[in-house]
Amino acid sequence: MTQQIKVGLIYGSARQGRFCDTVARWTEKELGRSGDFTVEVIDPAAHARARRNEMTKSESGGHRTLRAQLAEADAFVVVTPEYNHGYPAALKELIDSAGEEWHAKPVAFVSYGGVSGGLRAVEQLRQVFAELHVVSIRDSVSFQNAWQLFDSTGSPADPDRCTAQMSKMLAKLHWWATALRTAREAAPYSTAA
Ligand SMILES: Cc1cc2nc3c(=O)[nH]c(=O)nc-3n(C[C@H](O)[C@H](O)[C@H](O)COP(=O)(O)O)c2cc1C
């Protein structure tokens, strides 16, 4: 029997009117369709709003909630656009807001953008996540000129191609998440040499 994996679905863009909503909602549907994952949305825009509403500086309620969300997840899927050959600052701020909550868990990427489909942003993220002891999944899903690839209902125009890519990526994510959860339960993950 396959084990249920808790996935933190992380939005990369915090921009108002972002295309991220379309890509992330489709990703959430795909995660749900597989039946192997439960999903919690982790949205930098929501955390920024929560922080603005708090008057305290560092350990605000919003910040704690983000760390708790990350801690509870067994795996992550990051949905990221590309801006000027990089990933958004809001995503970096979210990543840097936590430490050991990331450790010894896998991350998979769904990217979108113009000609590069966000692939350069993904390659940068792999470097950043390595520093946080996160295993990045080789397979990813990417959308070149993304706004042309989804219809007005938010469904991909070529569902077969991207659903096949997504299934392959999620199979790998599930394998790593199961393996690493078992390992974390057997012995606490240590960053010591
Ligand atoms: C200032 C700016 C820079 C961009 N740079 C890139 C880029 O380097 N590569 C790319 O593929 N797309 C690039 N794009 C296209 C964005 O990835 C695209 O607009 C995407 O929808 C942004 O995500 P969002 O709407 O969720 O914020 C750029 C867009 C803007 C406005």
The ligand as an SDF file (V2000), in Angstrom:
LIG
                    3D

 31 33  0  0  0  0  0  0  0  0999 V2000
   10.5350   42.1300  -15.4750 C   0  0  0  0  0  0  0  0  0  0  0  0
   10.2610   40.7720  -16.0400 C   0  0  0  0  0  0  0  0  0  0  0  0
   11.3130   39.9060  -16.2910 C   0  0  0  0  0  0  0  0  0  0  0  0
   11.0700   38.6280  -16.8130 C   0  0  0  0  0  0  0  0  0  0  0  0
   12.1260   37.8100  -17.0440 N   0  0  0  0  0  0  0  0  0  0  0  0
   11.9080   36.5680  -17.5490 C   0  0  0  0  0  0  0  0  0  0  0  0
   13.0110   35.6900  -17.7700 C   0  0  0  0  0  0  0  0  0  0  0  0
   14.1590   35.9840  -17.5180 O   0  0  0  0  0  0  0  0  0  0  0  0
   12.7350   34.4620  -18.2710 N   0  0  0  0  0  0  0  0  0  0  0  0
   11.4610   34.0440  -18.5560 C   0  0  0  0  0  0  0  0  0  0  0  0
   11.2890   32.9290  -19.0110 O   0  0  0  0  0  0  0  0  0  0  0  0
   10.4000   34.8700  -18.3450 N   0  0  0  0  0  0  0  0  0  0  0  0
   10.5880   36.1030  -17.8440 C   0  0  0  0  0  0  0  0  0  0  0  0
    9.5330   36.9290  -17.6000 N   0  0  0  0  0  0  0  0  0  0  0  0
    8.1690   36.4260  -17.8130 C   0  0  0  0  0  0  0  0  0  0  0  0
    7.5650   35.9690  -16.4820 C   0  0  0  0  0  0  0  0  0  0  0  0
    8.1150   34.7240  -16.0720 O   0  0  0  0  0  0  0  0  0  0  0  0
    6.0430   35.8550  -16.5890 C   0  0  0  0  0  0  0  0  0  0  0  0
    5.5370   37.1620  -16.7490 O   0  0  0  0  0  0  0  0  0  0  0  0
    5.3730   35.1510  -15.4300 C   0  0  0  0  0  0  0  0  0  0  0  0
    3.9910   35.1130  -15.6860 O   0  0  0  0  0  0  0  0  0  0  0  0
    5.6160   35.8350  -14.1020 C   0  0  0  0  0  0  0  0  0  0  0  0
    4.9990   35.1070  -13.0620 O   0  0  0  0  0  0  0  0  0  0  0  0
    3.7970   35.6830  -12.1830 P   0  0  0  0  0  0  0  0  0  0  0  0
    2.7760   36.2810  -13.1310 O   0  0  0  0  0  0  0  0  0  0  0  0
    3.2280   34.4980  -11.4500 O   0  0  0  0  0  0  0  0  0  0  0  0
    4.3760   36.7070  -11.2320 O   0  0  0  0  0  0  0  0  0  0  0  0
    9.7490   38.2190  -17.0900 C   0  0  0  0  0  0  0  0  0  0  0  0
    8.6870   39.0910  -16.8310 C   0  0  0  0  0  0  0  0  0  0  0  0
    8.9390   40.3550  -16.3320 C   0  0  0  0  0  0  0  0  0  0  0  0
    7.7760   41.2750  -16.0630 C   0  0  0  0  0  0  0  0  0  0  0  0
  1  2  1  0
  2  3  1  0
  2 30  2  0
  3  4  2  0
  4  5  1  0
  4 28  1  0
  5  6  2  0
  6  7  1  0
  6 13  1  0
  7  8  2  0
  7  9  1  0
  9 10  1  0
 10 11  2  0
 10 12  1  0
 12 13  2  0
 13 14  1  0
 14 15  1  0
 14 28  1  0
 15 16  1  0
 16 17  1  0
 16 18  1  0
 18 19  1  0
 18 20  1  0
 20 21  1  0
 20 22  1  0
 22 23  1  0
 23 24  1  0
 24 25  2  0
 24 26  1  0
 24 27  1  0
 28 29  2  0
 29 30  1  0
 30 31  1  0
M  END
$$$$
